[in-house]
Amino acid sequence: LKNRFPEVALVQGNIMDYDNPQNQALKRAFDTCDVFIWNSGMHLNFGLFSKDPATPVWSLAPINYAYTKNIPVVLYGHSFDKFDDNMHIAYRAALDQCAMILCRDKESEKFMQQLGFRPR
């Protein structure tokens, strides 16, 4: 990405540890960005990798933080495979506010549509 978009800052960090001095680049990015694009992955499943009830808290933290800053959120190329124990309800408020949800595969798109989400 850096070769094709040298002016775009790519940052890493832990939004749950926002006050940590090591996360200052992440703080600056959220304070100055126009849109939060969360790149591909399987970050927003429940029961596939873990059934820890804290999972929705930490997995949705970047999305919820962006909303507090009025930053539109785009999920780019995500896979959705499992929401055990009706946990899709815990994810609904955050995911329904996403400006765009782009699934990386047709199975994920179908799964999300069956749950009433509107992936694009």
DSSP file with accessible surface (Angstrom, degrees, kcal/mol):
  #  RESIDUE AA STRUCTURE BP1 BP2  ACC     N-H-->O    O-->H-N    N-H-->O    O-->H-N    TCO  KAPPA ALPHA  PHI   PSI    X-CA   Y-CA   Z-CA
    1    1 A L     >        0   0  141      0, 0.0     4,-2.9     0, 0.0     7,-0.2   0.000 360.0 360.0 360.0 -39.3    0.0    0.0    0.0
    2    2 A K  T  4  +     0   0  104      1,-0.2     6,-0.1     2,-0.2     5,-0.0   0.848 360.0  52.6 -60.7 -35.5    2.8    2.4    0.8
    3    3 A N  T  4 S+     0   0  160      1,-0.2    -1,-0.2     2,-0.1     0, 0.0   0.896 118.0  35.7 -66.4 -40.1    4.2    2.2   -2.7
    4    4 A R  T  4 S+     0   0  198      1,-0.2    -2,-0.2    -3,-0.1    -1,-0.2   0.774 132.1  28.1 -85.2 -27.5    0.8    3.0   -4.3
    5    5 A F    ><  +     0   0   88     -4,-2.9     3,-1.7     1,-0.1    -1,-0.2  -0.573  65.2 164.3-133.5  69.8   -0.4    5.5   -1.7
    6    6 A P  T 3  S+     0   0   86      0, 0.0    -1,-0.1     0, 0.0    -4,-0.1   0.767  75.2  58.5 -63.6 -22.6    2.6    7.1   -0.1
    7    7 A E  T 3  S+     0   0  149     -3,-0.1     2,-0.4     2,-0.1    -5,-0.1   0.613  86.4  93.4 -83.3  -9.7    0.6   10.0    1.3
    8    8 A V  S <  S-     0   0   65     -3,-1.7     2,-0.5    -7,-0.2    -3,-0.1  -0.704  72.0-138.3 -87.8 128.9   -1.6    7.6    3.4
    9    9 A A        -     0   0   78     -2,-0.4     2,-0.5    20,-0.0    -2,-0.1  -0.756  12.7-160.0 -87.4 125.0   -0.5    6.9    6.9
   10   10 A L        +     0   0   98     -2,-0.5     2,-0.3     2,-0.0    19,-0.0  -0.925  18.7 179.7-103.4 125.9   -0.9    3.3    8.0
   11   11 A V        -     0   0   59     -2,-0.5     2,-0.3    15,-0.1    -2,-0.0  -0.889  16.7-161.3-128.7 158.0   -0.9    2.9   11.8
   12   12 A Q        +     0   0  180     -2,-0.3     2,-0.3     2,-0.0    14,-0.3  -0.917  30.6 112.9-130.3 158.8   -1.2    0.1   14.3
   13   13 A G        -     0   0   50     -2,-0.3     2,-0.5    12,-0.1     3,-0.1  -0.965  60.8 -81.4 164.4-173.3   -2.1    0.1   17.9
   14   14 A N    >   -     0   0   83     -2,-0.3     3,-1.8     3,-0.2     6,-0.2  -0.945  23.0-164.2-123.7 108.3   -4.7   -1.0   20.5
   15   15 A I  G >  S+     0   0   20     -2,-0.5     3,-1.0     1,-0.3    -1,-0.1   0.779  91.2  63.1 -65.3 -23.4   -7.7    1.3   20.9
   16   16 A M  G 3  S+     0   0  103      1,-0.3    -1,-0.3     2,-0.1     3,-0.2   0.673 106.3  45.5 -74.1 -14.2   -8.5   -0.3   24.2
   17   17 A D  G X  S+     0   0   70     -3,-1.8     3,-1.7     1,-0.1    -1,-0.3  -0.353  75.5 148.7-119.3  47.7   -5.1    1.1   25.5
   18   18 A Y  T <   +     0   0   40     -3,-1.0     9,-0.1     1,-0.3    -1,-0.1   0.786  65.6  53.3 -58.0 -34.6   -5.7    4.5   24.0
   19   19 A D  T 3  S+     0   0  140     -3,-0.2    -1,-0.3    -4,-0.1     5,-0.1   0.556  78.9 114.4 -83.8  -5.4   -3.8    6.5   26.6
   20   20 A N  S X  S-     0   0   38     -3,-1.7     3,-2.4    -6,-0.2    -6,-0.1  -0.461  71.2-133.3 -65.1 129.0   -0.6    4.3   26.3
   21   21 A P  G >  S+     0   0  104      0, 0.0     3,-1.4     0, 0.0     4,-0.2   0.808 104.5  65.0 -55.9 -27.6    2.2    6.6   24.9
   22   22 A Q  G 3  S+     0   0  168      1,-0.3     3,-0.3     2,-0.1     4,-0.2   0.680  97.0  57.6 -68.7 -15.1    3.0    3.8   22.3
   23   23 A N  G <>  +     0   0   15     -3,-2.4     4,-2.3    -6,-0.2    -1,-0.3   0.154  68.7 111.3-101.4  19.9   -0.4    4.4   20.7
   24   24 A Q  H <> S+     0   0   68     -3,-1.4     4,-2.8     1,-0.2     5,-0.2   0.858  75.0  55.5 -65.7 -33.2    0.0    8.0   19.9
   25   25 A A  H  > S+     0   0   38     -3,-0.3     4,-2.2     2,-0.2    -1,-0.2   0.911 108.8  48.7 -64.7 -38.6    0.1    7.4   16.2
   26   26 A L  H  > S+     0   0   17    -14,-0.3     4,-2.5     2,-0.2     5,-0.2   0.927 110.7  50.6 -65.2 -42.5   -3.2    5.6   16.5
   27   27 A K  H  X S+     0   0   67     -4,-2.3     4,-2.3     1,-0.2    -2,-0.2   0.938 111.3  47.7 -60.5 -47.1   -4.6    8.5   18.5
   28   28 A R  H  X S+     0   0  146     -4,-2.8     4,-1.2     1,-0.2    -1,-0.2   0.897 109.9  54.2 -61.6 -39.0   -3.4   11.1   15.9
   29   29 A A  H >X S+     0   0   26     -4,-2.2     4,-1.6     1,-0.2     3,-0.5   0.941 111.6  43.0 -62.4 -46.3   -4.9    8.9   13.1
   30   30 A F  H 3< S+     0   0   12     -4,-2.5    -1,-0.2     1,-0.2    -2,-0.2   0.866 112.5  54.4 -68.2 -33.2   -8.3    8.8   14.7
   31   31 A D  H 3< S+     0   0   66     -4,-2.3    -1,-0.2    -5,-0.2    -2,-0.2   0.726 122.1  27.2 -72.1 -19.2   -8.2   12.5   15.6
   32   32 A T  H << S+     0   0  109     -4,-1.2    -2,-0.2    -3,-0.5    -1,-0.2   0.491  93.1 109.0-123.0  -3.5   -7.5   13.5   12.0
   33   33 A C     <  -     0   0   43     -4,-1.6     3,-0.1    -5,-0.1    -4,-0.0  -0.321  50.3-154.5 -81.3 159.6   -9.0   10.9    9.7
   34   34 A D  S    S+     0   0  147      1,-0.3     2,-0.3    37,-0.1    -1,-0.1   0.629  82.4  12.4 -98.7 -23.6  -12.0   11.3    7.4
   35   35 A V        -     0   0   60     36,-0.2     2,-0.6     2,-0.0    -1,-0.3  -0.982  65.7-135.8-153.8 144.7  -12.9    7.6    7.4
   36   36 A F  E     -a   73   0A  37     36,-3.0    38,-2.7    -2,-0.3     2,-0.6  -0.940  21.7-171.2-105.5 114.2  -11.9    4.5    9.3
   37   37 A I  E     -a   74   0A 101     -2,-0.6     2,-0.7    36,-0.2    38,-0.2  -0.935   8.0-157.9-107.6 116.1  -11.3    1.5    7.0
   38   38 A W  E     -a   75   0A  35     36,-2.8    38,-2.6    -2,-0.6     3,-0.1  -0.846  21.6-134.6 -96.4 114.5  -10.8   -1.8    8.8
   39   39 A N        -     0   0  103     -2,-0.7    38,-0.1    36,-0.2    -1,-0.0   0.001  38.3 -57.9 -69.4 175.9   -9.0   -4.1    6.5
   40   40 A S  S    S+     0   0   56     38,-0.1     2,-0.3    35,-0.1    38,-0.2   0.011  76.5 100.0 -60.1 153.1   -9.8   -7.7    5.9
   41   41 A G  B    S-b   78   0A   9     36,-0.8    38,-2.6    -3,-0.1    63,-0.2  -0.974  73.8 -91.0 163.7-169.4  -10.0  -10.4    8.5
   42   42 A M  S >  S+     0   0   60     -2,-0.3     3,-0.6    36,-0.2    39,-0.1  -0.251  70.9 128.7-125.4  42.4  -12.2  -12.4   10.7
   43   43 A H  T 3   +     0   0   74      1,-0.2    -1,-0.1    16,-0.0    37,-0.1   0.665  63.6  59.0 -74.2 -20.2  -12.2  -10.1   13.7
   44   44 A L  T 3  S+     0   0    0     35,-0.4     2,-0.3    -3,-0.1    -1,-0.2  -0.277  77.7 106.7-115.5  48.2  -15.9   -9.8   14.1
   45   45 A N    <   -     0   0   10     -3,-0.6     2,-0.4    35,-0.1    38,-0.2  -0.843  50.4-152.4-114.7 157.8  -17.0  -13.4   14.7
   46   46 A F  B    S+d   83   0B   7     36,-2.9    38,-2.7    -2,-0.3     5,-0.2  -0.974  76.8  12.8-135.3 122.1  -18.1  -15.0   18.0
   47   47 A G  S    S+     0   0   14      3,-2.2     4,-0.1    -2,-0.4    36,-0.1   0.174 101.6  89.5 103.6 -15.0  -17.7  -18.7   18.8
   48   48 A L  S    S+     0   0   69     34,-0.3     3,-0.1     2,-0.2    -2,-0.1   0.922 112.7   2.9 -77.9 -45.8  -15.4  -19.5   15.9
   49   49 A F  S    S+     0   0  152      1,-0.4     2,-0.3    -4,-0.1    -1,-0.1   0.642 137.4   5.8-110.3 -27.1  -12.2  -18.7   17.8
   50   50 A S        -     0   0   49      2,-0.1    -3,-2.2    -5,-0.0    -1,-0.4  -0.993  39.3-157.4-157.7 152.4  -13.4  -17.8   21.3
   51   51 A K        +     0   0  110     -2,-0.3    -5,-0.0    -5,-0.2    -1,-0.0   0.016  47.5 140.9-118.8  23.4  -16.6  -17.7   23.4
   52   52 A D    >   -     0   0   80      1,-0.2     3,-2.3     2,-0.1    -5,-0.1  -0.518  53.0-139.5 -66.6 123.1  -15.2  -15.2   25.9
   53   53 A P  T 3  S+     0   0  104      0, 0.0     4,-0.3     0, 0.0    -1,-0.2   0.712 100.6  63.5 -62.6 -14.5  -18.1  -12.8   26.7
   54   54 A A  T >> S+     0   0   43      1,-0.2     4,-1.9     2,-0.1     3,-0.6   0.614  76.8  93.3 -81.1 -10.3  -15.6   -9.9   26.5
   55   55 A T  H <> S+     0   0    7     -3,-2.3     4,-2.9     1,-0.2     5,-0.3   0.899  82.0  50.2 -52.4 -48.5  -15.0  -10.6   22.8
   56   56 A P  H 3> S+     0   0   13      0, 0.0     4,-1.9     0, 0.0    -1,-0.2   0.884 107.9  56.2 -60.5 -32.4  -17.6   -8.1   21.5
   57   57 A V  H <> S+     0   0   92     -3,-0.6     4,-0.7    -4,-0.3    -2,-0.2   0.971 116.8  31.8 -63.2 -53.7  -16.2   -5.4   23.8
   58   58 A W  H  < S+     0   0  135     -4,-1.9     3,-0.2     1,-0.2    -1,-0.2   0.870 119.4  52.4 -77.0 -32.0  -12.7   -5.5   22.4
   59   59 A S  H  < S+     0   0    2     -4,-2.9     4,-0.3    -5,-0.3    -1,-0.2   0.857 116.1  39.8 -74.3 -28.8  -13.6   -6.5   18.9
   60   60 A L  H  X S+     0   0    8     -4,-1.9     4,-3.0    -5,-0.3     5,-0.3   0.539  89.1  96.6 -92.8  -5.9  -16.1   -3.7   18.5
   61   61 A A  H  X S+     0   0   14     -4,-0.7     4,-2.8    -3,-0.2     5,-0.2   0.891  82.6  48.9 -54.1 -46.2  -13.9   -1.1   20.3
   62   62 A P  H  > S+     0   0   22      0, 0.0     4,-2.1     0, 0.0    -1,-0.2   0.918 114.7  46.2 -62.6 -38.2  -12.4    0.4   17.1
   63   63 A I  H  > S+     0   0    0     -4,-0.3     4,-2.1    -3,-0.2    -2,-0.2   0.954 114.7  46.0 -66.9 -48.3  -15.8    0.8   15.5
   64   64 A N  H  X S+     0   0   69     -4,-3.0     4,-1.8     1,-0.2    -1,-0.2   0.887 111.5  52.4 -64.3 -36.9  -17.4    2.2   18.6
   65   65 A Y  H  X S+     0   0   46     -4,-2.8     4,-1.1    -5,-0.3    -1,-0.2   0.932 107.4  52.2 -64.7 -42.0  -14.5    4.6   19.1
   66   66 A A  H ><>S+     0   0    0     -4,-2.1     5,-2.6    -5,-0.2     3,-0.7   0.909 106.9  53.7 -59.6 -40.5  -14.9    5.9   15.5
   67   67 A Y  H ><5S+     0   0   36     -4,-2.1     3,-1.6     1,-0.3    -1,-0.2   0.885 102.5  56.7 -63.2 -36.7  -18.5    6.5   16.1
   68   68 A T  H 3<5S+     0   0  100     -4,-1.8    -1,-0.3     1,-0.3    -2,-0.2   0.772 110.9  45.3 -65.5 -22.6  -17.8    8.7   19.1
   69   69 A K  T <<5S-     0   0   85     -4,-1.1    -1,-0.3    -3,-0.7    -2,-0.2   0.285 115.9-116.8 -98.4   6.2  -15.6   10.8   16.8
   70   70 A N  T < 5 +     0   0  152     -3,-1.6    -3,-0.2     1,-0.2    -2,-0.1   0.872  63.6 150.8  58.2  39.8  -18.3   10.9   14.0
   71   71 A I      < -     0   0   10     -5,-2.6    -1,-0.2    -6,-0.1   -36,-0.2  -0.900  48.2-121.5-102.8 123.7  -15.9    9.0   11.7
   72   72 A P        -     0   0   62      0, 0.0   -36,-3.0     0, 0.0     2,-0.4  -0.350  27.1-141.7 -62.5 145.0  -17.6    6.8    9.0
   73   73 A V  E     -a   36   0A   0     24,-0.3    26,-2.0   -38,-0.2    27,-1.3  -0.928  16.7-172.9-115.9 133.1  -16.6    3.1    9.3
   74   74 A V  E     -ac  37 100A  22    -38,-2.7   -36,-2.8    -2,-0.4     2,-0.7  -0.993  12.6-153.5-122.8 123.1  -16.0    0.8    6.3
   75   75 A L  E     -ac  38 101A   0     25,-2.6    27,-3.2    -2,-0.5     2,-0.6  -0.895  19.9-160.1 -93.0 119.5  -15.3   -2.9    6.9
   76   76 A Y  E     - c   0 102A 140    -38,-2.6    27,-0.1    -2,-0.7    28,-0.1  -0.897  60.3 -18.0-111.5 113.7  -13.3   -4.0    3.9
   77   77 A G  E    S+     0   0A  10     25,-0.9   -36,-0.8    -2,-0.6    26,-0.2   0.853  83.5 165.7  68.4  40.1  -13.1   -7.7    2.9
   78   78 A H  E     -bc  41 103A   0     24,-1.9    26,-2.1   -38,-0.2    27,-0.4  -0.578  29.3-141.0 -88.2 151.0  -14.3   -9.2    6.2
   79   79 A S        -     0   0    9    -38,-2.6     2,-0.5    -2,-0.2   -35,-0.4  -0.917  12.3-165.9-107.6 136.0  -15.3  -12.8    6.6
   80   80 A F        +     0   0    1     -2,-0.4    31,-0.2    25,-0.1    32,-0.1  -0.987  24.4 148.7-123.9 121.1  -18.3  -13.6    8.8
   81   81 A D        +     0   0   72     -2,-0.5     2,-0.3     1,-0.3    -1,-0.1   0.630  58.1  18.3-123.8 -26.5  -18.7  -17.3    9.8
   82   82 A K        +     0   0   76    -38,-0.1   -36,-2.9     2,-0.0    -1,-0.3  -0.971  31.2 174.7-160.0 134.5  -20.3  -17.5   13.3
   83   83 A F  B >   -d   46   0B  18     -2,-0.3     3,-0.6   -38,-0.2     5,-0.4  -0.768  31.3-165.1-132.8  86.1  -22.2  -15.7   15.9
   84   84 A D  G >   +     0   0   36    -38,-2.7     3,-1.9    -2,-0.2   -36,-0.1  -0.309  66.5  20.8 -66.4 160.1  -22.9  -18.3   18.6
   85   85 A D  G 3  S-     0   0  114      1,-0.3    -1,-0.2     2,-0.1   -38,-0.0   0.817 129.9 -67.4  54.8  36.3  -25.5  -17.8   21.3
   86   86 A N  G X  S+     0   0  110     -3,-0.6     3,-1.7     1,-0.1     4,-0.4   0.778  87.8 150.2  57.2  28.5  -27.3  -15.1   19.4
   87   87 A M  T X>  +     0   0   38     -3,-1.9     4,-1.3     1,-0.3     3,-0.8   0.659  52.1  84.1 -69.3 -11.3  -24.3  -12.8   19.7
   88   88 A H  H 3> S+     0   0   29     -5,-0.4     4,-1.5     1,-0.3    -1,-0.3   0.832  83.3  63.3 -58.3 -25.6  -25.2  -11.1   16.4
   89   89 A I  H <> S+     0   0  111     -3,-1.7     4,-0.6     1,-0.2    -1,-0.3   0.909  99.9  50.7 -64.3 -39.5  -27.5   -9.0   18.6
   90   90 A A  H <4 S+     0   0   48     -3,-0.8     4,-0.3    -4,-0.4    -1,-0.2   0.819 115.1  43.4 -67.5 -29.0  -24.5   -7.6   20.5
   91   91 A Y  H  X S+     0   0    0     -4,-1.3     4,-2.7     1,-0.1     3,-0.3   0.669  93.4  84.3 -87.8 -19.7  -22.8   -6.7   17.2
   92   92 A R  H  X S+     0   0   64     -4,-1.5     4,-3.0     1,-0.2     5,-0.3   0.888  84.1  53.7 -56.1 -49.3  -25.9   -5.3   15.5
   93   93 A A  H  < S+     0   0   67     -4,-0.6     4,-0.5     1,-0.2    -1,-0.2   0.908 116.9  38.1 -56.6 -41.7  -25.8   -1.7   16.9
   94   94 A A  H >4 S+     0   0    3     -4,-0.3     3,-1.0    -3,-0.3     4,-0.4   0.946 118.7  45.8 -75.2 -47.8  -22.2   -1.2   15.7
   95   95 A L  H >< S+     0   0    3     -4,-2.7     3,-1.2     1,-0.3    -2,-0.2   0.846 105.6  60.3 -68.9 -32.0  -22.4   -3.0   12.4
   96   96 A D  T 3< S+     0   0   54     -4,-3.0    -1,-0.3    -5,-0.3    -2,-0.2   0.737 103.3  53.7 -66.5 -20.4  -25.7   -1.4   11.4
   97   97 A Q  T <  S+     0   0  119     -3,-1.0   -24,-0.3    -4,-0.5    -1,-0.2   0.549  80.3 117.3 -90.1  -7.1  -24.0    2.0   11.6
   98   98 A C    <   -     0   0    9     -3,-1.2   -24,-0.2    -4,-0.4     3,-0.2  -0.352  64.7-140.3 -61.8 136.8  -21.2    1.0    9.2
   99   99 A A  S    S+     0   0   51    -26,-2.0     2,-0.3     1,-0.3   -25,-0.2   0.847  86.1   0.0 -64.1 -31.8  -21.1    3.1    6.1
  100  100 A M  E     -c   74   0A  73    -27,-1.3   -25,-2.6     2,-0.0     2,-0.5  -0.971  56.0-161.6-159.9 139.0  -20.2    0.0    4.2
  101  101 A I  E     -c   75   0A   5     17,-0.3    19,-3.8    -2,-0.3     2,-0.7  -0.978  14.1-171.0-122.6 113.3  -19.6   -3.7    4.9
  102  102 A L  E     -c   76   0A  47    -27,-3.2   -24,-1.9    -2,-0.5   -25,-0.9  -0.926  10.8-151.9-108.0 111.2  -17.7   -5.5    2.2
  103  103 A C  E     -c   78   0A  24     17,-0.7   -24,-0.2    -2,-0.7   -26,-0.1  -0.562  11.1-141.7 -80.6 148.4  -17.5   -9.2    2.6
  104  104 A R  S    S+     0   0  128    -26,-2.1     2,-0.3    -2,-0.2   -25,-0.1   0.595  82.1  27.8 -86.1 -10.3  -14.6  -11.1    1.2
  105  105 A D  S  > S-     0   0   45    -27,-0.4     4,-1.8     1,-0.1     3,-0.1  -0.981  76.5-117.5-149.6 157.7  -16.7  -14.1    0.1
  106  106 A K  H  > S+     0   0  154     -2,-0.3     4,-2.7     1,-0.2     5,-0.2   0.826 112.0  59.9 -64.7 -33.6  -20.2  -15.0   -1.0
  107  107 A E  H  > S+     0   0  136      2,-0.2     4,-2.5     1,-0.2    -1,-0.2   0.913 106.7  46.7 -62.9 -41.4  -20.7  -17.3    2.0
  108  108 A S  H  > S+     0   0    0      2,-0.2     4,-2.7     1,-0.2     5,-0.2   0.918 111.9  50.9 -65.2 -42.8  -20.1  -14.4    4.4
  109  109 A E  H  X S+     0   0   46     -4,-1.8     4,-2.4     1,-0.2    -2,-0.2   0.938 112.4  46.0 -60.8 -45.5  -22.4  -12.2    2.5
  110  110 A K  H  X S+     0   0  129     -4,-2.7     4,-2.4     2,-0.2    -2,-0.2   0.921 111.9  52.0 -63.8 -44.3  -25.2  -14.8    2.6
  111  111 A F  H  X S+     0   0   48     -4,-2.5     4,-1.2     1,-0.2    -2,-0.2   0.937 112.0  45.7 -57.7 -47.4  -24.6  -15.4    6.3
  112  112 A M  H  <>S+     0   0    0     -4,-2.7     5,-2.5     1,-0.2     3,-0.3   0.894 111.2  52.2 -66.1 -39.7  -24.9  -11.7    7.2
  113  113 A Q  H ><5S+     0   0  102     -4,-2.4     3,-1.5     1,-0.2    -1,-0.2   0.900 104.9  56.2 -63.5 -38.7  -28.0  -11.3    5.0
  114  114 A Q  H 3<5S+     0   0  136     -4,-2.4    -1,-0.2     1,-0.3    -2,-0.2   0.814 107.1  50.3 -62.9 -29.1  -29.6  -14.3    6.8
  115  115 A L  T 3<5S-     0   0   41     -4,-1.2    -1,-0.3    -3,-0.3    -2,-0.2   0.433 125.0-104.1 -87.2  -2.0  -29.1  -12.4   10.1
  116  116 A G  T < 5S+     0   0   43     -3,-1.5    -3,-0.2     1,-0.3     2,-0.1   0.539  76.2 135.6  92.7   6.1  -30.6   -9.2    8.7
  117  117 A F      < -     0   0    5     -5,-2.5    -1,-0.3    -6,-0.2    -2,-0.1  -0.472  52.5-134.3 -81.0 161.2  -27.4   -7.3    8.1
  118  118 A R        +     0   0  139     -2,-0.1   -17,-0.3     2,-0.0    -5,-0.1  -0.554  29.0 177.3-116.8  66.8  -26.9   -5.4    4.8
  119  119 A P              0   0   10      0, 0.0   -17,-0.2     0, 0.0   -19,-0.0  -0.350 360.0 360.0 -66.7 152.9  -23.4   -6.2    3.6
  120  120 A R              0   0  134    -19,-3.8   -17,-0.7    -2,-0.0   -20,-0.0  -0.830 360.0 360.0-116.6 360.0  -22.5   -4.6    0.2
